[in-house]
Amino acid sequence: MQRTRPAIAEFADKTATIAVVGLGKIGLPLAAQYIRHGRGVIGCDISPQVVRGINAGRSHVQEEPGLDEEVAAAVSTGRLRATGDTAQAVREARVIVVIVPVMVSDAHEVDFRAMDAASAAIGAGLGPGKLVIYETTLPVGTTSSRLRKALEEASGLTAGEDFLLAYSPERVSSGHIERDLRTYPKVVGGINKESTAAAEAFYRSVLGAPVMTMASTDDAEFVKLIETTYRDVNIALANEYARFADEHGLDLTSAVAAANTQPYSHIHTAGAGVGGHCIPVYPYFLMRGAGADGLTLPRRSRAINDGMAEYAADRVESEIGPLAGRAVLLMGIAYRGDVKEHAFSTARLLRTALERRGATVYAHDPLYDDREITALGYTPFRPELAGEIAAIVVQAAHSAYQTFDFTPFAECRVVLDGRRGLDSAAAAAVEAAGMRYLYIGDGRRAGDGAR
Ligand SMILES: NC(=O)c1ccc[n+]([C@@H]2O[C@H](COP(=O)([O-])OP(=O)(O)OC[C@H]3O[C@@H](n4cnc5c(N)ncnc54)[C@H](O)[C@@H]3O)[C@@H](O)[C@H]2O)c1
């Protein structure tokens, strides 16, 4: 076959169409970012509902400010359209950005099914002169082996020769993706120099942020895994400090604030556990395969952080006595405040820990309706149950909780803030309502007076 080697600058050209494969919480804001930089985007998704909604000018991603308007405008001007036919979109595009999920099962096995299916569809439409960039977080070696093979098999082309292939971890967080894309350096590694240069040129043309090139796709994959695992390990250390603080009557929050004034100290925040589909998941990507036995701290940190739900339940019990036969209100089933996302939420571990002690657990979350709360396996809280609640555990620091009315909870004696998320006015409102306000690492023991 005739080799077609496109000029690197073509990938930065405004006329080069971009296919974004996976139009979820990250993919749709990415499409909007490229459109803001004058590019045309074809979004690909296997969900007919997502495709229909976007083609009708509606964003299904609610967390990003202004995205609704941007999607409506981009669809009406023809800069954005969605399709379920990934192969056809790839035929029409010059650059293909892949951001479909790779998850772990409850047994911590990596689940590549969505990524394999997306890669087969991309390969079916792949032609010479295109650039494929994977952005989904991946175990080291996935792009250069599994995904490269899938693309080559489906297309009959050779990566690095006929088409270019790179990996660039997506490091943004839901809720402020536009800001993160503008400011976080974009890390890029290709399977060869040309792939790296093409991906670098592409990102320089669509992001305001600096681009950092790595020696290979493996190196770029490694970056995301070590930055996320670092956070899990750091939180585990904070959690061990919290237990120590509670044991010794010390306040961890003020100690960390003081310690972190030393520029080399970056201690994170202790809490009831670590949720979401990144921080508690990517250590398992890292700990997979050859050489993983040496990763003892990440393994231990996972156990420490997952053990914090039991610790939270212990603290509630040490405050009000055995929980058997008593009702507990779990505030927040989302994995973190103000984001409607419940993947690997600590709420699950807390519910198990509380129920293991015989408590009846009711769940509240302003971002989910009762039907959704029930579908996730929780019993929704109803206001008429307030008088039965013996304890409250705040699991997600939703801003709505700053003004939550704690006064109807006449029998409740304790609010354990698992995120240290209530501000001083809300904490004062809790105490004014006759309950003790506790958080992980506050050093307060049952029977202690106010500090
Ligand atoms: N959500 C975050 O905060 C975040 C942050 C940084 C990086 N990431 C990375 O982004 C990835 C995607 O996360 P997300 O939050 O956007 O997920 P999401 O579940 O919101 O969206 C994924 C989309 O991909 C679609 N999809 C699944 N299989 C497909 C296929 N074969 N072809 C086309 N579309 C397919 C789904 O229908 C869905 O719309 C994560 O796995 C992670 O690696 C996520």
The ligand as a MOL file (V3000), in Angstrom:
LIG
                    3D

  0  0  0     0  0            999 V3000
M  V30 BEGIN CTAB
M  V30 COUNTS 44 48 0 0 0
M  V30 BEGIN ATOM
M  V30 1 N -15.4170 11.7520 34.6840 0
M  V30 2 C -14.2720 12.2630 35.0830 0
M  V30 3 O -14.2370 13.0560 36.0360 0
M  V30 4 C -12.9720 11.9200 34.3780 0
M  V30 5 C -11.8420 12.7060 34.6630 0
M  V30 6 C -10.6590 12.4540 33.9740 0
M  V30 7 C -10.6040 11.4070 33.0610 0
M  V30 8 N -11.7100 10.6400 32.8180 0 CHG=1
M  V30 9 C -11.5990 9.5550 31.8300 0
M  V30 10 O -12.6800 9.6410 30.9220 0
M  V30 11 C -13.2450 8.3590 30.7220 0
M  V30 12 C -14.7000 8.5350 30.3730 0
M  V30 13 O -15.3150 9.1350 31.4930 0
M  V30 14 P -16.7150 9.8750 31.4090 0
M  V30 15 O -16.9680 10.4360 32.7600 0
M  V30 16 O -16.7840 10.7840 30.2360 0 CHG=-1
M  V30 17 O -17.6770 8.6130 31.1700 0
M  V30 18 P -19.2390 8.6570 30.8430 0
M  V30 19 O -19.7690 7.3540 31.3340 0
M  V30 20 O -19.8410 9.9470 31.3010 0
M  V30 21 O -19.2730 8.6660 29.2490 0
M  V30 22 C -18.7970 7.6540 28.4590 0
M  V30 23 C -19.5730 7.6640 27.1540 0
M  V30 24 O -18.9820 6.7030 26.2940 0
M  V30 25 C -20.0260 6.0500 25.6030 0
M  V30 26 N -19.5370 4.7740 25.0980 0
M  V30 27 C -19.3590 3.6080 25.7430 0
M  V30 28 N -18.8910 2.6640 24.9130 0
M  V30 29 C -18.7510 3.2680 23.7020 0
M  V30 30 C -18.3190 2.8200 22.4440 0
M  V30 31 N -17.9140 1.5610 22.2480 0
M  V30 32 N -18.3330 3.6860 21.4080 0
M  V30 33 C -18.7640 4.9740 21.5760 0
M  V30 34 N -19.1900 5.4500 22.7620 0
M  V30 35 C -19.1810 4.6040 23.8110 0
M  V30 36 C -21.1410 5.9280 26.6270 0
M  V30 37 O -22.3990 5.7140 26.0170 0
M  V30 38 C -21.0350 7.2870 27.3310 0
M  V30 39 O -21.8640 8.2650 26.7500 0
M  V30 40 C -12.9920 7.6410 32.0420 0
M  V30 41 O -12.9610 6.2370 31.8820 0
M  V30 42 C -11.6540 8.1880 32.4540 0
M  V30 43 O -10.6110 7.4190 31.9200 0
M  V30 44 C -12.8880 10.8810 33.4620 0
M  V30 END ATOM
M  V30 BEGIN BOND
M  V30 1 1 1 2
M  V30 2 2 2 3
M  V30 3 1 2 4
M  V30 4 1 4 5
M  V30 5 2 4 44
M  V30 6 2 5 6
M  V30 7 1 6 7
M  V30 8 2 7 8
M  V30 9 1 8 9
M  V30 10 1 8 44
M  V30 11 1 9 10
M  V30 12 1 9 42
M  V30 13 1 10 11
M  V30 14 1 11 12
M  V30 15 1 11 40
M  V30 16 1 12 13
M  V30 17 1 13 14
M  V30 18 2 14 15
M  V30 19 1 14 16
M  V30 20 1 14 17
M  V30 21 1 17 18
M  V30 22 2 18 19
M  V30 23 1 18 20
M  V30 24 1 18 21
M  V30 25 1 21 22
M  V30 26 1 22 23
M  V30 27 1 23 24
M  V30 28 1 23 38
M  V30 29 1 24 25
M  V30 30 1 25 26
M  V30 31 1 25 36
M  V30 32 1 26 27
M  V30 33 1 26 35
M  V30 34 2 27 28
M  V30 35 1 28 29
M  V30 36 1 29 30
M  V30 37 2 29 35
M  V30 38 1 30 31
M  V30 39 2 30 32
M  V30 40 1 32 33
M  V30 41 2 33 34
M  V30 42 1 34 35
M  V30 43 1 36 37
M  V30 44 1 36 38
M  V30 45 1 38 39
M  V30 46 1 40 41
M  V30 47 1 40 42
M  V30 48 1 42 43
M  V30 END BOND
M  V30 END CTAB
M  END
